[in-house]
Amino acid sequence: MQEEAQMSKRSVLSTVAGLVGALLLAPLLPRLAFAGHESTVKEMIEKGDHAGLAEYYEKEAKEAHHKADGQKAMASEYLKKYPKNTYAKHCEKMEGALHDEAKQYEELARMHREAAKGGK
């Protein structure tokens, strides 16, 4: 019985430790992910790989639109629970900013596609 209680405590402690660790590392993940892409983007720029850059920016645009859709859904959920609060407005602002970000990526992709075809 005492052995089971100790195992249960260990299980709870390891779960808590894992959650704390995840919470501490979570803010670093976007930076680490970008750092991984940054060298690839730099390489493509140095090589003049306009087709590769266009593809990369198209992917980034799709991801930004996807995140914007998530914010729109989140705003809807907030409105159901807190109809008179500003949580939903915050999500709507984030949605707009993400769509703007996507447009910038789409413009970069368009310019690189043009360059890949022999333009600038």
HUQUI-V132087 format. One line per field, one symbol per residue. ss: DSSP state (~ for helix, > for strand, _ for the rest). burial: I if it has 9 or more other ideal C-beta (glycine too) atoms within 8 Angstrom, else O. Layout:
ss=???
burial=???
This chain:
ss=_~~~~~~~~~~~~~~~~~~~~~~~~~~~~~~~~~~~~~~~~~~~~~~__~~~~~~~~~~~~~~~~~~~~~~~~~~~~~~~~_____~~~~~~~~~~~~~~~~~~~~~~~~~~~~~~____
burial=OOOOOOOOOOOOOOOOOOOOOOOOOOOOOOOOOOOOIOOIIOIIIOOOIIIOIIIIIIOIIIOIIOIIIOIIOIIIOIIOOOOOOOIIOOIIOIIIOIIOIIIOIIOIIIIIIIIIOOOO
